[in-house]
């Protein structure tokens, strides 16, 4: 009987790991590179502006935006996340970035989500672009809304030099945080 239980646990862990690996296939790995990323970035921005109209004002006041259209995160005890996106300045793509995150602790499940980082000051954008690998930390302020309403650009632009909107979650994992996430410039 013990062997059967162990086999079910191993099967469940393998199935969950496979789900995470298969979900990561939708992140653009092995795709047409920049064309695919640009199309996903545009669709993500349209969805964000539709769901959270006040983000249009925030985008207009920001020095730049990093748009990560699809981040896949999975874990059983130890976990990780991966995604690819683009940095926009004046609504034009200037660079492409990957996101990598590792985590450990009490966790199980997988999820996918999109997020946009708004660099509200030129200094924060410059620091991001100059860093060989920028890690999101406690200095990122989150802006959430489940009703399409949020703080206005006047109130949130003074709170932090980097603001994050995380949305379009799907999966069976609780929470989405960007702390400990590393962004690295890539050539798609």
C-alpha positions as CSV (number, residue, x, y, z in Angstrom):
1,X,0.0,0.0,0.0
2,X,2.9,2.4,0.7
3,X,4.3,1.9,-2.8
4,X,0.9,2.9,-4.3
5,X,0.7,6.1,-2.3
6,X,4.3,6.9,-3.1
7,X,3.5,6.3,-6.8
8,X,0.5,8.7,-6.7
9,X,2.6,11.4,-5.1
10,X,5.4,10.9,-7.7
11,X,2.7,10.9,-10.4
12,X,1.1,14.1,-9.1
13,X,4.4,15.9,-8.7
14,X,5.4,14.8,-12.3
15,X,2.1,15.9,-13.7
16,X,2.3,19.3,-12.0
17,X,5.9,19.8,-13.2
18,X,4.9,18.8,-16.7
19,X,2.1,21.3,-16.6
20,X,4.5,24.1,-15.7
21,X,6.9,23.0,-18.5
22,X,4.1,22.9,-21.0
23,X,2.8,26.2,-19.9
24,X,6.2,27.8,-20.3
25,X,6.0,26.8,-24.0
26,X,3.6,29.7,-24.4
27,X,6.1,32.2,-23.3
28,X,7.6,32.7,-26.7
29,X,10.6,30.3,-26.2
30,X,11.5,29.0,-29.7
31,X,9.1,31.4,-31.4
32,X,9.6,34.1,-34.0
33,X,11.3,36.3,-31.5
34,X,10.6,40.0,-31.6
35,X,7.5,39.8,-33.8
36,X,5.8,37.4,-31.4
37,X,6.8,39.5,-28.3
38,X,5.7,42.8,-29.9
39,X,2.2,41.3,-30.8
40,X,1.8,40.0,-27.2
41,X,2.9,43.3,-25.7
42,X,0.3,45.2,-27.8
43,X,-2.5,42.7,-26.8
44,X,-1.5,43.0,-23.2
45,X,-1.5,46.8,-23.2
46,X,-5.0,46.8,-24.9
47,X,-6.3,44.4,-22.2
48,X,-4.8,46.4,-19.4
49,X,-6.2,49.7,-20.7
50,X,-9.6,48.1,-21.1
51,X,-9.7,46.6,-17.6
52,X,-7.9,49.5,-15.9
53,X,-8.6,52.7,-17.8
54,X,-6.6,54.8,-15.3
55,X,-3.4,53.1,-16.4
56,X,-3.6,55.1,-19.7
57,X,-2.9,58.3,-17.7
58,X,-0.1,56.5,-15.8
59,X,1.4,55.3,-19.1
60,X,1.3,58.9,-20.5
61,X,3.3,60.2,-17.5
62,X,5.8,57.4,-17.2
63,X,9.3,57.6,-18.6
64,X,8.9,54.0,-19.8
65,X,7.1,50.7,-19.4
66,X,8.3,47.1,-19.2
67,X,5.5,44.9,-20.5
68,X,5.6,41.2,-19.7
69,X,2.7,39.7,-21.5
70,X,2.9,36.1,-20.2
71,X,4.8,35.0,-17.1
72,X,4.5,31.3,-16.1
73,X,5.2,30.4,-12.5
74,X,5.2,26.9,-11.0
75,X,6.5,25.3,-7.8
76,X,6.4,22.4,-5.4
77,X,8.5,23.5,-2.5
78,X,11.0,25.1,-4.9
79,X,9.6,27.1,-7.7
80,X,10.4,29.3,-10.6
81,X,9.0,31.7,-13.1
82,X,9.9,32.7,-16.7
83,X,8.6,35.2,-19.2
84,X,9.7,37.6,-22.0
85,X,8.6,41.1,-22.8
86,X,9.6,44.5,-24.1
87,X,10.6,47.8,-22.8
88,X,8.7,50.7,-24.3
89,X,9.8,54.3,-24.3
90,X,7.4,56.8,-26.0
91,X,5.3,53.8,-27.1
92,X,8.2,52.4,-29.1
93,X,10.0,49.2,-28.2
94,X,13.6,49.9,-27.3
95,X,14.8,46.6,-25.8
96,X,13.6,43.1,-25.0
97,X,13.9,41.5,-21.6
98,X,13.5,38.1,-20.0
99,X,12.2,37.6,-16.4
100,X,13.5,34.8,-14.2
101,X,12.5,34.1,-10.6
102,X,13.4,31.3,-8.2
103,X,11.6,30.7,-4.9
104,X,11.5,28.2,-2.1
105,X,9.2,27.5,0.8
106,X,5.7,26.3,1.3
107,X,4.2,26.5,-2.2
108,X,2.5,24.2,-4.7
109,X,0.8,25.0,-8.0
110,X,1.2,26.9,-11.2
111,X,-0.2,30.1,-12.6
112,X,0.2,32.5,-15.5
113,X,-0.1,36.3,-15.4
114,X,0.8,39.5,-17.1
115,X,2.4,42.5,-15.6
116,X,3.6,46.0,-16.5
117,X,6.2,48.0,-14.7
118,X,5.8,51.7,-15.0
119,X,9.0,53.7,-14.6
120,X,7.6,57.0,-13.2
121,X,10.9,58.8,-13.2
122,X,13.7,59.1,-15.8
123,X,16.2,58.1,-13.1
124,X,14.4,54.8,-12.4
125,X,14.3,54.0,-16.2
126,X,17.9,54.9,-16.6
127,X,18.9,52.7,-13.6
128,X,16.9,49.8,-15.1
129,X,18.5,50.1,-18.5
130,X,22.0,50.5,-17.2
131,X,21.8,47.5,-14.9
132,X,23.2,44.2,-16.3
133,X,20.4,42.4,-14.5
134,X,17.8,44.4,-12.6
135,X,16.0,42.7,-9.6
136,X,12.6,43.8,-8.5
137,X,12.5,44.3,-4.8
138,X,10.5,46.0,-2.1
139,X,10.8,49.3,-3.9
140,X,8.1,48.2,-6.4
141,X,4.7,49.6,-5.5
142,X,1.7,47.5,-6.7
143,X,-1.4,49.0,-8.2
144,X,-4.3,46.6,-8.3
145,X,-8.0,47.0,-9.1
146,X,-10.7,44.4,-9.6
147,X,-13.3,46.9,-10.7
148,X,-11.3,48.7,-13.4
149,X,-10.9,51.6,-11.0
150,X,-7.7,52.6,-9.4
151,X,-5.7,55.5,-8.1
152,X,-5.2,58.3,-10.5
153,X,-1.8,59.0,-12.0
154,X,-1.5,62.1,-9.8
155,X,-1.7,60.1,-6.6
156,X,0.3,57.0,-7.5
157,X,3.1,58.6,-9.5
158,X,4.5,60.1,-6.3
159,X,4.4,56.8,-4.3
160,X,7.3,55.0,-5.9
161,X,9.7,55.3,-8.9
162,X,8.5,51.9,-10.2
163,X,4.8,50.9,-10.2
164,X,3.5,47.4,-11.1
165,X,0.2,46.3,-12.4
166,X,-0.3,42.5,-12.2
167,X,-3.3,41.1,-13.9
168,X,-4.9,38.3,-16.0
169,X,-4.1,35.5,-13.5
170,X,-4.9,31.9,-14.4
171,X,-3.9,28.8,-12.5
172,X,-3.9,27.2,-9.2
173,X,-1.3,29.2,-7.2
174,X,-2.0,31.8,-4.7
175,X,-0.5,35.3,-5.1
176,X,1.8,36.8,-7.6
177,X,4.7,38.9,-6.4
178,X,7.6,40.4,-8.3
179,X,10.1,40.5,-5.4
180,X,13.2,38.6,-6.2
181,X,12.4,38.7,-9.9
182,X,15.4,39.4,-12.2
183,X,15.0,41.1,-15.5
184,X,17.8,40.7,-18.1
185,X,18.1,42.3,-21.6
186,X,17.9,39.7,-24.4
187,X,18.1,39.5,-28.1
188,X,15.0,37.6,-29.3
